[in-house]
């Protein structure tokens, strides 16, 4: 998000300047599935959460590739 988007005088709608949150995974996903999704987006880390958004852990793509 550009610093100018935080200017309180800006008339720009929030949805035009907001960035999406990080990709998260549920623990039931297979390592193969997660690796494929990470590779598609060129991401290095998988954030694992509950459906309510509670952090369970973080796994590197490299570790997940070894677990396949």
N, CA, C, O and CB atoms as a CASP TS submission, in Angstrom:
PFRMAT TS
TARGET T0000
AUTHOR 0000-0000-0000
METHOD Language model
MODEL 1
PARENT N/A
ATOM      1  N   UNK     1       0.846  -1.160   0.000  1.00  0.00           N
ATOM      2  CA  UNK     1       0.000   0.000   0.000  1.00  0.00           C
ATOM      3  C   UNK     1       0.899   1.233   0.000  1.00  0.00           C
ATOM      4  O   UNK     1       1.807   1.337   0.825  1.00  0.00           O
ATOM      5  CB  UNK     1      -0.967  -0.008   1.215  1.00  0.00           C
ATOM      6  N   UNK     2       0.657   2.150  -0.904  1.00  0.00           N
ATOM      7  CA  UNK     2       1.466   3.373  -0.912  1.00  0.00           C
ATOM      8  C   UNK     2       1.163   4.241   0.303  1.00  0.00           C
ATOM      9  O   UNK     2       0.029   4.279   0.783  1.00  0.00           O
ATOM     10  CB  UNK     2       1.220   4.169  -2.198  1.00  0.00           C
ATOM     11  N   UNK     3       2.183   4.936   0.796  1.00  0.00           N
ATOM     12  CA  UNK     3       2.004   5.798   1.965  1.00  0.00           C
ATOM     13  C   UNK     3       0.914   6.834   1.723  1.00  0.00           C
ATOM     14  O   UNK     3       0.213   7.219   2.658  1.00  0.00           O
ATOM     15  CB  UNK     3       3.320   6.494   2.320  1.00  0.00           C
ATOM     16  N   UNK     4       0.761   7.292   0.479  1.00  0.00           N
ATOM     17  CA  UNK     4      -0.256   8.296   0.180  1.00  0.00           C
ATOM     18  C   UNK     4      -1.666   7.772   0.442  1.00  0.00           C
ATOM     19  O   UNK     4      -2.587   8.560   0.660  1.00  0.00           O
ATOM     20  CB  UNK     4      -0.132   8.749  -1.267  1.00  0.00           C
ATOM     21  N   UNK     5      -1.845   6.448   0.422  1.00  0.00           N
ATOM     22  CA  UNK     5      -3.163   5.870   0.677  1.00  0.00           C
ATOM     23  C   UNK     5      -3.579   6.055   2.129  1.00  0.00           C
ATOM     24  O   UNK     5      -4.762   5.966   2.457  1.00  0.00           O
ATOM     25  CB  UNK     5      -3.171   4.389   0.317  1.00  0.00           C
ATOM     26  N   UNK     6      -2.611   6.311   2.994  1.00  0.00           N
ATOM     27  CA  UNK     6      -2.908   6.494   4.412  1.00  0.00           C
ATOM     28  C   UNK     6      -3.224   7.939   4.760  1.00  0.00           C
ATOM     29  O   UNK     6      -3.519   8.247   5.915  1.00  0.00           O
ATOM     30  CB  UNK     6      -1.749   6.016   5.247  1.00  0.00           C
ATOM     31  N   UNK     7      -3.166   8.817   3.792  1.00  0.00           N
ATOM     32  CA  UNK     7      -3.474  10.230   4.003  1.00  0.00           C
ATOM     33  C   UNK     7      -4.951  10.362   4.348  1.00  0.00           C
ATOM     34  O   UNK     7      -5.800  10.011   3.529  1.00  0.00           O
ATOM     35  CB  UNK     7      -3.119  11.082   2.743  1.00  0.00           C
ATOM     36  N   UNK     8      -5.282  10.861   5.548  1.00  0.00           N
ATOM     37  CA  UNK     8      -6.692  10.959   5.949  1.00  0.00           C
ATOM     38  C   UNK     8      -7.513  11.900   5.063  1.00  0.00           C
ATOM     39  O   UNK     8      -8.743  11.856   5.082  1.00  0.00           O
ATOM     40  CB  UNK     8      -6.779  11.425   7.383  1.00  0.00           C
ATOM     41  N   UNK     9      -6.841  12.738   4.298  1.00  0.00           N
ATOM     42  CA  UNK     9      -7.574  13.651   3.419  1.00  0.00           C
ATOM     43  C   UNK     9      -7.907  13.002   2.086  1.00  0.00           C
ATOM     44  O   UNK     9      -8.617  13.591   1.270  1.00  0.00           O
ATOM     45  CB  UNK     9      -6.768  14.918   3.186  1.00  0.00           C
ATOM     46  N   UNK    10      -7.407  11.805   1.860  1.00  0.00           N
ATOM     47  CA  UNK    10      -7.640  11.116   0.594  1.00  0.00           C
ATOM     48  C   UNK    10      -9.113  10.772   0.444  1.00  0.00           C
ATOM     49  O   UNK    10      -9.776  10.388   1.408  1.00  0.00           O
ATOM     50  CB  UNK    10      -6.782   9.845   0.502  1.00  0.00           C
ATOM     51  N   UNK    11      -9.605  10.910  -0.750  1.00  0.00           N
ATOM     52  CA  UNK    11     -10.998  10.561  -1.060  1.00  0.00           C
ATOM     53  C   UNK    11     -11.093   9.176  -1.702  1.00  0.00           C
ATOM     54  O   UNK    11     -12.178   8.736  -2.084  1.00  0.00           O
ATOM     55  CB  UNK    11     -11.617  11.614  -1.994  1.00  0.00           C
ATOM     56  N   UNK    12      -9.956   8.497  -1.817  1.00  0.00           N
ATOM     57  CA  UNK    12      -9.925   7.193  -2.472  1.00  0.00           C
ATOM     58  C   UNK    12     -10.586   6.136  -1.581  1.00  0.00           C
ATOM     59  O   UNK    12     -10.271   6.057  -0.394  1.00  0.00           O
ATOM     60  CB  UNK    12      -8.470   6.789  -2.803  1.00  0.00           C
ATOM     61  N   UNK    13     -11.492   5.325  -2.128  1.00  0.00           N
ATOM     62  CA  UNK    13     -12.135   4.271  -1.331  1.00  0.00           C
ATOM     63  C   UNK    13     -11.120   3.238  -0.840  1.00  0.00           C
ATOM     64  O   UNK    13     -10.126   2.959  -1.510  1.00  0.00           O
ATOM     65  CB  UNK    13     -13.226   3.576  -2.155  1.00  0.00           C
ATOM     66  N   UNK    14     -11.382   2.690   0.316  1.00  0.00           N
ATOM     67  CA  UNK    14     -10.481   1.706   0.926  1.00  0.00           C
ATOM     68  C   UNK    14     -10.237   0.531  -0.016  1.00  0.00           C
ATOM     69  O   UNK    14      -9.096   0.088  -0.149  1.00  0.00           O
ATOM     70  CB  UNK    14     -11.059   1.202   2.258  1.00  0.00           C
ATOM     71  N   UNK    15     -11.263   0.020  -0.666  1.00  0.00           N
ATOM     72  CA  UNK    15     -11.102  -1.158  -1.515  1.00  0.00           C
ATOM     73  C   UNK    15     -10.191  -0.901  -2.711  1.00  0.00           C
ATOM     74  O   UNK    15      -9.709  -1.849  -3.332  1.00  0.00           O
ATOM     75  CB  UNK    15     -12.450  -1.627  -1.999  1.00  0.00           C
ATOM     76  N   UNK    16      -9.947   0.374  -3.044  1.00  0.00           N
ATOM     77  CA  UNK    16      -9.029   0.691  -4.139  1.00  0.00           C
ATOM     78  C   UNK    16      -7.565   0.672  -3.702  1.00  0.00           C
ATOM     79  O   UNK    16      -6.678   0.538  -4.544  1.00  0.00           O
ATOM     80  CB  UNK    16      -9.368   2.049  -4.718  1.00  0.00           C
ATOM     81  N   UNK    17      -7.300   0.802  -2.412  1.00  0.00           N
ATOM     82  CA  UNK    17      -5.914   0.852  -1.936  1.00  0.00           C
ATOM     83  C   UNK    17      -5.537  -0.326  -1.040  1.00  0.00           C
ATOM     84  O   UNK    17      -4.352  -0.553  -0.799  1.00  0.00           O
ATOM     85  CB  UNK    17      -5.684   2.136  -1.187  1.00  0.00           C
ATOM     86  N   UNK    18      -6.511  -1.072  -0.548  1.00  0.00           N
ATOM     87  CA  UNK    18      -6.224  -2.192   0.347  1.00  0.00           C
ATOM     88  C   UNK    18      -5.561  -3.330  -0.425  1.00  0.00           C
ATOM     89  O   UNK    18      -5.830  -3.537  -1.608  1.00  0.00           O
ATOM     90  CB  UNK    18      -7.515  -2.688   1.029  1.00  0.00           C
ATOM     91  N   UNK    19      -4.703  -4.051   0.257  1.00  0.00           N
ATOM     92  CA  UNK    19      -4.049  -5.213  -0.320  1.00  0.00           C
ATOM     93  C   UNK    19      -4.626  -6.463   0.337  1.00  0.00           C
ATOM     94  O   UNK    19      -4.984  -6.434   1.515  1.00  0.00           O
ATOM     95  CB  UNK    19      -2.501  -5.142  -0.136  1.00  0.00           C
ATOM     96  N   UNK    20      -4.720  -7.561  -0.414  1.00  0.00           N
ATOM     97  CA  UNK    20      -5.270  -8.782   0.185  1.00  0.00           C
ATOM     98  C   UNK    20      -4.350  -9.326   1.271  1.00  0.00           C
ATOM     99  O   UNK    20      -3.142  -9.093   1.257  1.00  0.00           O
ATOM    100  CB  UNK    20      -5.497  -9.850  -0.891  1.00  0.00           C
ATOM    101  N   UNK    21      -4.939 -10.049   2.205  1.00  0.00           N
ATOM    102  CA  UNK    21      -4.171 -10.666   3.276  1.00  0.00           C
ATOM    103  C   UNK    21      -3.362 -11.838   2.750  1.00  0.00           C
ATOM    104  O   UNK    21      -3.494 -12.214   1.586  1.00  0.00           O
ATOM    105  CB  UNK    21      -5.092 -11.124   4.401  1.00  0.00           C
ATOM    106  N   UNK    22      -2.530 -12.414   3.595  1.00  0.00           N
ATOM    107  CA  UNK    22      -1.698 -13.530   3.148  1.00  0.00           C
ATOM    108  C   UNK    22      -2.533 -14.783   2.895  1.00  0.00           C
ATOM    109  O   UNK    22      -3.591 -14.969   3.497  1.00  0.00           O
ATOM    110  CB  UNK    22      -0.612 -13.826   4.181  1.00  0.00           C
ATOM    111  N   UNK    23      -2.059 -15.618   2.020  1.00  0.00           N
ATOM    112  CA  UNK    23      -2.681 -16.908   1.750  1.00  0.00           C
ATOM    113  C   UNK    23      -2.453 -17.793   2.959  1.00  0.00           C
ATOM    114  O   UNK    23      -1.328 -17.912   3.445  1.00  0.00           O
ATOM    115  CB  UNK    23      -2.109 -17.566   0.450  1.00  0.00           C
ATOM    116  N   UNK    24      -3.524 -18.416   3.449  1.00  0.00           N
ATOM    117  CA  UNK    24      -3.397 -19.345   4.568  1.00  0.00           C
ATOM    118  C   UNK    24      -3.926 -20.709   4.153  1.00  0.00           C
ATOM    119  O   UNK    24      -4.684 -20.831   3.191  1.00  0.00           O
ATOM    120  CB  UNK    24      -4.153 -18.820   5.816  1.00  0.00           C
ATOM    121  N   UNK    25      -3.516 -21.728   4.893  1.00  0.00           N
ATOM    122  CA  UNK    25      -3.917 -23.101   4.617  1.00  0.00           C
ATOM    123  C   UNK    25      -4.470 -23.722   5.887  1.00  0.00           C
ATOM    124  O   UNK    25      -4.079 -23.353   6.994  1.00  0.00           O
ATOM    125  CB  UNK    25      -2.730 -23.932   4.071  1.00  0.00           C
ATOM    126  N   UNK    26      -5.379 -24.663   5.718  1.00  0.00           N
ATOM    127  CA  UNK    26      -5.898 -25.437   6.840  1.00  0.00           C
ATOM    128  C   UNK    26      -5.026 -26.693   6.979  1.00  0.00           C
ATOM    129  O   UNK    26      -4.413 -27.134   6.007  1.00  0.00           O
ATOM    130  CB  UNK    26      -7.423 -25.810   6.630  1.00  0.00           C
ATOM    131  N   UNK    27      -4.972 -27.265   8.181  1.00  0.00           N
ATOM    132  CA  UNK    27      -4.065 -28.391   8.413  1.00  0.00           C
ATOM    133  C   UNK    27      -4.427 -29.663   7.642  1.00  0.00           C
ATOM    134  O   UNK    27      -3.593 -30.562   7.541  1.00  0.00           O
ATOM    135  CB  UNK    27      -4.032 -28.701   9.871  1.00  0.00           C
ATOM    136  N   UNK    28      -5.623 -29.766   7.104  1.00  0.00           N
ATOM    137  CA  UNK    28      -6.006 -30.988   6.387  1.00  0.00           C
ATOM    138  C   UNK    28      -5.480 -31.029   4.952  1.00  0.00           C
ATOM    139  O   UNK    28      -5.586 -32.068   4.301  1.00  0.00           O
ATOM    140  CB  UNK    28      -7.511 -31.121   6.372  1.00  0.00           C
ATOM    141  N   UNK    29      -4.921 -29.937   4.441  1.00  0.00           N
ATOM    142  CA  UNK    29      -4.384 -29.919   3.079  1.00  0.00           C
ATOM    143  C   UNK    29      -3.112 -30.771   3.015  1.00  0.00           C
ATOM    144  O   UNK    29      -2.311 -30.774   3.950  1.00  0.00           O
ATOM    145  CB  UNK    29      -4.091 -28.459   2.621  1.00  0.00           C
ATOM    146  N   UNK    30      -2.938 -31.484   1.917  1.00  0.00           N
ATOM    147  CA  UNK    30      -1.738 -32.304   1.751  1.00  0.00           C
ATOM    148  C   UNK    30      -0.540 -31.409   1.434  1.00  0.00           C
ATOM    149  O   UNK    30      -0.688 -30.301   0.917  1.00  0.00           O
ATOM    150  CB  UNK    30      -1.942 -33.359   0.629  1.00  0.00           C
ATOM    151  N   UNK    31       0.648 -31.920   1.757  1.00  0.00           N
ATOM    152  CA  UNK    31       1.878 -31.179   1.442  1.00  0.00           C
ATOM    153  C   UNK    31       1.958 -30.925  -0.061  1.00  0.00           C
ATOM    154  O   UNK    31       2.353 -29.839  -0.484  1.00  0.00           O
ATOM    155  CB  UNK    31       3.136 -31.957   1.928  1.00  0.00           C
ATOM    156  N   UNK    32       1.590 -31.910  -0.864  1.00  0.00           N
ATOM    157  CA  UNK    32       1.634 -31.769  -2.321  1.00  0.00           C
ATOM    158  C   UNK    32       0.737 -30.621  -2.794  1.00  0.00           C
ATOM    159  O   UNK    32       1.142 -29.817  -3.634  1.00  0.00           O
ATOM    160  CB  UNK    32       1.207 -33.083  -2.996  1.00  0.00           C
ATOM    161  N   UNK    33      -0.465 -30.550  -2.257  1.00  0.00           N
ATOM    162  CA  UNK    33      -1.403 -29.490  -2.624  1.00  0.00           C
ATOM    163  C   UNK    33      -0.850 -28.121  -2.238  1.00  0.00           C
ATOM    164  O   UNK    33      -0.909 -27.178  -3.028  1.00  0.00           O
ATOM    165  CB  UNK    33      -2.765 -29.721  -1.950  1.00  0.00           C
ATOM    166  N   UNK    34      -0.320 -28.014  -1.041  1.00  0.00           N
ATOM    167  CA  UNK    34       0.210 -26.733  -0.560  1.00  0.00           C
ATOM    168  C   UNK    34       1.421 -26.316  -1.390  1.00  0.00           C
ATOM    169  O   UNK    34       1.534 -25.152  -1.774  1.00  0.00           O
ATOM    170  CB  UNK    34       0.592 -26.827   0.936  1.00  0.00           C
ATOM    171  N   UNK    35       2.325 -27.253  -1.668  1.00  0.00           N
ATOM    172  CA  UNK    35       3.511 -26.946  -2.479  1.00  0.00           C
ATOM    173  C   UNK    35       3.081 -26.424  -3.847  1.00  0.00           C
ATOM    174  O   UNK    35       3.638 -25.441  -4.336  1.00  0.00           O
ATOM    175  CB  UNK    35       4.415 -28.203  -2.637  1.00  0.00           C
ATOM    176  N   UNK    36       2.108 -27.064  -4.459  1.00  0.00           N
ATOM    177  CA  UNK    36       1.643 -26.641  -5.784  1.00  0.00           C
ATOM    178  C   UNK    36       1.102 -25.205  -5.733  1.00  0.00           C
ATOM    179  O   UNK    36       1.414 -24.393  -6.603  1.00  0.00           O
ATOM    180  CB  UNK    36       0.551 -27.608  -6.308  1.00  0.00           C
ATOM    181  N   UNK    37       0.298 -24.899  -4.722  1.00  0.00           N
ATOM    182  CA  UNK    37      -0.262 -23.553  -4.606  1.00  0.00           C
ATOM    183  C   UNK    37       0.830 -22.512  -4.310  1.00  0.00           C
ATOM    184  O   UNK    37       0.795 -21.407  -4.850  1.00  0.00           O
ATOM    185  CB  UNK    37      -1.331 -23.522  -3.505  1.00  0.00           C
ATOM    186  N   UNK    38       1.785 -22.864  -3.463  1.00  0.00           N
ATOM    187  CA  UNK    38       2.888 -21.945  -3.168  1.00  0.00           C
ATOM    188  C   UNK    38       3.713 -21.682  -4.426  1.00  0.00           C
ATOM    189  O   UNK    38       4.085 -20.543  -4.707  1.00  0.00           O
ATOM    190  CB  UNK    38       3.788 -22.516  -2.047  1.00  0.00           C
ATOM    191  N   UNK    39       3.994 -22.742  -5.179  1.00  0.00           N
ATOM    192  CA  UNK    39       4.786 -22.598  -6.402  1.00  0.00           C
ATOM    193  C   UNK    39       4.053 -21.736  -7.429  1.00  0.00           C
ATOM    194  O   UNK    39       4.671 -20.915  -8.107  1.00  0.00           O
ATOM    195  CB  UNK    39       5.105 -23.979  -7.001  1.00  0.00           C
ATOM    196  N   UNK    40       2.755 -21.919  -7.543  1.00  0.00           N
ATOM    197  CA  UNK    40       1.959 -21.140  -8.506  1.00  0.00           C
ATOM    198  C   UNK    40       2.049 -19.642  -8.241  1.00  0.00           C
ATOM    199  O   UNK    40       2.004 -18.835  -9.169  1.00  0.00           O
ATOM    200  CB  UNK    40       0.496 -21.579  -8.460  1.00  0.00           C
ATOM    201  N   UNK    41       2.177 -19.279  -6.973  1.00  0.00           N
ATOM    202  CA  UNK    41       2.222 -17.861  -6.596  1.00  0.00           C
ATOM    203  C   UNK    41       3.635 -17.400  -6.238  1.00  0.00           C
ATOM    204  O   UNK    41       3.834 -16.268  -5.796  1.00  0.00           O
ATOM    205  CB  UNK    41       1.289 -17.605  -5.420  1.00  0.00           C
ATOM    206  N   UNK    42       4.617 -18.292  -6.433  1.00  0.00           N
ATOM    207  CA  UNK    42       6.009 -18.014  -6.108  1.00  0.00           C
ATOM    208  C   UNK    42       6.176 -17.579  -4.645  1.00  0.00           C
ATOM    209  O   UNK    42       6.885 -16.619  -4.343  1.00  0.00           O
ATOM    210  CB  UNK    42       6.555 -16.936  -7.040  1.00  0.00           C
ATOM    211  N   UNK    43       5.502 -18.314  -3.747  1.00  0.00           N
ATOM    212  CA  UNK    43       5.584 -18.056  -2.306  1.00  0.00           C
ATOM    213  C   UNK    43       6.508 -19.076  -1.663  1.00  0.00           C
ATOM    214  O   UNK    43       6.622 -20.207  -2.135  1.00  0.00           O
ATOM    215  CB  UNK    43       4.177 -18.102  -1.648  1.00  0.00           C
ATOM    216  N   UNK    44       7.166 -18.673  -0.585  1.00  0.00           N
ATOM    217  CA  UNK    44       8.130 -19.553   0.100  1.00  0.00           C
ATOM    218  C   UNK    44       7.591 -20.136   1.395  1.00  0.00           C
ATOM    219  O   UNK    44       8.161 -21.096   1.915  1.00  0.00           O
ATOM    220  CB  UNK    44       9.399 -18.796   0.393  1.00  0.00           C
ATOM    221  N   UNK    45       6.506 -19.582   1.931  1.00  0.00           N
ATOM    222  CA  UNK    45       6.020 -19.985   3.245  1.00  0.00           C
ATOM    223  C   UNK    45       4.538 -20.309   3.202  1.00  0.00           C
ATOM    224  O   UNK    45       3.774 -19.657   2.491  1.00  0.00           O
ATOM    225  CB  UNK    45       6.288 -18.892   4.271  1.00  0.00           C
ATOM    226  N   UNK    46       4.131 -21.321   3.968  1.00  0.00           N
ATOM    227  CA  UNK    46       2.726 -21.671   4.137  1.00  0.00           C
ATOM    228  C   UNK    46       2.330 -21.318   5.570  1.00  0.00           C
ATOM    229  O   UNK    46       2.936 -21.794   6.530  1.00  0.00           O
ATOM    230  CB  UNK    46       2.470 -23.194   3.829  1.00  0.00           C
ATOM    231  N   UNK    47       1.331 -20.497   5.695  1.00  0.00           N
ATOM    232  CA  UNK    47       0.793 -20.131   7.009  1.00  0.00           C
ATOM    233  C   UNK    47      -0.405 -21.039   7.266  1.00  0.00           C
ATOM    234  O   UNK    47      -1.362 -21.039   6.492  1.00  0.00           O
ATOM    235  CB  UNK    47       0.385 -18.595   7.078  1.00  0.00           C
ATOM    236  N   UNK    48      -0.356 -21.809   8.344  1.00  0.00           N
ATOM    237  CA  UNK    48      -1.405 -22.775   8.651  1.00  0.00           C
ATOM    238  C   UNK    48      -2.252 -22.221   9.796  1.00  0.00           C
ATOM    239  O   UNK    48      -1.741 -21.890  10.865  1.00  0.00           O
ATOM    240  CB  UNK    48      -0.800 -24.172   9.022  1.00  0.00           C
ATOM    241  N   UNK    49      -3.566 -22.129   9.544  1.00  0.00           N
ATOM    242  CA  UNK    49      -4.488 -21.567  10.540  1.00  0.00           C
ATOM    243  C   UNK    49      -5.730 -22.443  10.691  1.00  0.00           C
ATOM    244  O   UNK    49      -6.008 -23.307   9.859  1.00  0.00           O
ATOM    245  CB  UNK    49      -4.898 -20.134  10.147  1.00  0.00           C
ATOM    246  N   UNK    50      -6.456 -22.201  11.758  1.00  0.00           N
ATOM    247  CA  UNK    50      -7.766 -22.810  11.935  1.00  0.00           C
ATOM    248  C   UNK    50      -8.763 -22.033  11.069  1.00  0.00           C
ATOM    249  O   UNK    50      -8.436 -20.951  10.579  1.00  0.00           O
ATOM    250  CB  UNK    50      -8.198 -22.813  13.452  1.00  0.00           C
ATOM    251  N   UNK    51      -9.965 -22.565  10.875  1.00  0.00           N
ATOM    252  CA  UNK    51     -10.976 -21.807  10.128  1.00  0.00           C
ATOM    253  C   UNK    51     -11.296 -20.451  10.766  1.00  0.00           C
ATOM    254  O   UNK    51     -11.757 -19.534  10.085  1.00  0.00           O
ATOM    255  CB  UNK    51     -12.250 -22.625  10.017  1.00  0.00           C
ATOM    256  N   UNK    52     -11.052 -20.331  12.060  1.00  0.00           N
ATOM    257  CA  UNK    52     -11.306 -19.062  12.761  1.00  0.00           C
ATOM    258  C   UNK    52     -10.141 -18.093  12.627  1.00  0.00           C
ATOM    259  O   UNK    52     -10.223 -16.956  13.093  1.00  0.00           O
ATOM    260  CB  UNK    52     -11.585 -19.322  14.236  1.00  0.00           C
ATOM    261  N   UNK    53      -9.050 -18.534  11.989  1.00  0.00           N
ATOM    262  CA  UNK    53      -7.906 -17.658  11.774  1.00  0.00           C
ATOM    263  C   UNK    53      -6.814 -17.756  12.824  1.00  0.00           C
ATOM    264  O   UNK    53      -5.863 -16.976  12.792  1.00  0.00           O
ATOM    265  CB  UNK    53      -8.369 -16.271  11.708  1.00  0.00           C
ATOM    266  N   UNK    54      -6.928 -18.707  13.762  1.00  0.00           N
ATOM    267  CA  UNK    54      -5.887 -18.879  14.786  1.00  0.00           C
ATOM    268  C   UNK    54      -4.659 -19.540  14.168  1.00  0.00           C
ATOM    269  O   UNK    54      -4.772 -20.576  13.512  1.00  0.00           O
ATOM    270  CB  UNK    54      -6.416 -19.727  15.980  1.00  0.00           C
ATOM    271  N   UNK    55      -3.506 -18.954  14.371  1.00  0.00           N
ATOM    272  CA  UNK    55      -2.264 -19.469  13.808  1.00  0.00           C
ATOM    273  C   UNK    55      -1.891 -20.802  14.449  1.00  0.00           C
ATOM    274  O   UNK    55      -1.829 -20.922  15.673  1.00  0.00           O
ATOM    275  CB  UNK    55      -1.130 -18.455  13.996  1.00  0.00           C
ATOM    276  N   UNK    56      -1.647 -21.794  13.607  1.00  0.00           N
ATOM    277  CA  UNK    56      -1.188 -23.091  14.083  1.00  0.00           C
ATOM    278  C   UNK    56       0.301 -23.280  13.823  1.00  0.00           C
ATOM    279  O   UNK    56       0.989 -23.956  14.588  1.00  0.00           O
ATOM    280  CB  UNK    56      -1.980 -24.207  13.418  1.00  0.00           C
ATOM    281  N   UNK    57       0.797 -22.682  12.744  1.00  0.00           N
ATOM    282  CA  UNK    57       2.211 -22.809  12.437  1.00  0.00           C
ATOM    283  C   UNK    57       2.541 -22.282  11.059  1.00  0.00           C
ATOM    284  O   UNK    57       1.672 -21.839  10.308  1.00  0.00           O
ATOM    285  CB  UNK    57       2.640 -24.243  12.548  1.00  0.00           C
ATOM    286  N   UNK    58       3.826 -22.344  10.752  1.00  0.00           N
ATOM    287  CA  UNK    58       4.335 -21.889   9.463  1.00  0.00           C
ATOM    288  C   UNK    58       5.282 -22.963   8.945  1.00  0.00           C
ATOM    289  O   UNK    58       6.100 -23.493   9.697  1.00  0.00           O
ATOM    290  CB  UNK    58       5.056 -20.494   9.580  1.00  0.00           C
ATOM    291  N   UNK    59       5.168 -23.284   7.656  1.00  0.00           N
ATOM    292  CA  UNK    59       6.044 -24.281   7.041  1.00  0.00           C
ATOM    293  C   UNK    59       6.674 -23.684   5.792  1.00  0.00           C
ATOM    294  O   UNK    59       6.020 -22.965   5.037  1.00  0.00           O
ATOM    295  CB  UNK    59       5.260 -25.581   6.697  1.00  0.00           C
ATOM    296  N   UNK    60       7.933 -23.985   5.582  1.00  0.00           N
ATOM    297  CA  UNK    60       8.590 -23.496   4.368  1.00  0.00           C
ATOM    298  C   UNK    60       8.227 -24.407   3.200  1.00  0.00           C
ATOM    299  O   UNK    60       7.974 -25.598   3.382  1.00  0.00           O
ATOM    300  CB  UNK    60      10.136 -23.431   4.555  1.00  0.00           C
ATOM    301  N   UNK    61       8.205 -23.841   2.013  1.00  0.00           N
ATOM    302  CA  UNK    61       7.940 -24.637   0.814  1.00  0.00           C
ATOM    303  C   UNK    61       9.007 -25.721   0.671  1.00  0.00           C
ATOM    304  O   UNK    61       8.707 -26.848   0.277  1.00  0.00           O
ATOM    305  CB  UNK    61       7.905 -23.735  -0.453  1.00  0.00           C
ATOM    306  N   UNK    62      10.240 -25.377   0.990  1.00  0.00           N
ATOM    307  CA  UNK    62      11.336 -26.344   0.902  1.00  0.00           C
ATOM    308  C   UNK    62      11.077 -27.560   1.794  1.00  0.00           C
ATOM    309  O   UNK    62      11.272 -28.695   1.360  1.00  0.00           O
ATOM    310  CB  UNK    62      12.663 -25.680   1.292  1.00  0.00           C
ATOM    311  N   UNK    63      10.644 -27.334   3.028  1.00  0.00           N
ATOM    312  CA  UNK    63      10.349 -28.450   3.936  1.00  0.00           C
ATOM    313  C   UNK    63       9.170 -29.270   3.424  1.00  0.00           C
ATOM    314  O   UNK    63       9.183 -30.498   3.509  1.00  0.00           O
ATOM    315  CB  UNK    63      10.051 -27.928   5.354  1.00  0.00           C
ATOM    316  N   UNK    64       8.159 -28.602   2.898  1.00  0.00           N
ATOM    317  CA  UNK    64       6.996 -29.308   2.377  1.00  0.00           C
ATOM    318  C   UNK    64       7.345 -30.145   1.143  1.00  0.00           C
ATOM    319  O   UNK    64       6.800 -31.232   0.950  1.00  0.00           O
ATOM    320  CB  UNK    64       5.892 -28.313   2.038  1.00  0.00           C
ATOM    321  N   UNK    65       8.251 -29.637   0.314  1.00  0.00           N
ATOM    322  CA  UNK    65       8.695 -30.399  -0.852  1.00  0.00           C
ATOM    323  C   UNK    65       9.394 -31.684  -0.411  1.00  0.00           C
ATOM    324  O   UNK    65       9.225 -32.731  -1.037  1.00  0.00           O
ATOM    325  CB  UNK    65       9.638 -29.548  -1.731  1.00  0.00           C
ATOM    326  N   UNK    66      10.168 -31.607   0.653  1.00  0.00           N
ATOM    327  CA  UNK    66      10.848 -32.810   1.167  1.00  0.00           C
ATOM    328  C   UNK    66       9.852 -33.798   1.764  1.00  0.00           C
ATOM    329  O   UNK    66      10.102 -35.004   1.762  1.00  0.00           O
ATOM    330  CB  UNK    66      11.896 -32.424   2.226  1.00  0.00           C
ATOM    331  N   UNK    67       8.733 -33.307   2.272  1.00  0.00           N
ATOM    332  CA  UNK    67       7.735 -34.171   2.922  1.00  0.00           C
ATOM    333  C   UNK    67       6.826 -34.890   1.932  1.00  0.00           C
ATOM    334  O   UNK    67       6.124 -35.833   2.297  1.00  0.00           O
ATOM    335  CB  UNK    67       6.888 -33.353   3.867  1.00  0.00           C
ATOM    336  N   UNK    68       6.839 -34.445   0.681  1.00  0.00           N
ATOM    337  CA  UNK    68       5.952 -35.050  -0.326  1.00  0.00           C
ATOM    338  C   UNK    68       6.275 -36.511  -0.543  1.00  0.00           C
ATOM    339  O   UNK    68       5.626 -37.173  -1.354  1.00  0.00           O
ATOM    340  CB  UNK    68       6.054 -34.303  -1.650  1.00  0.00           C
TER
END
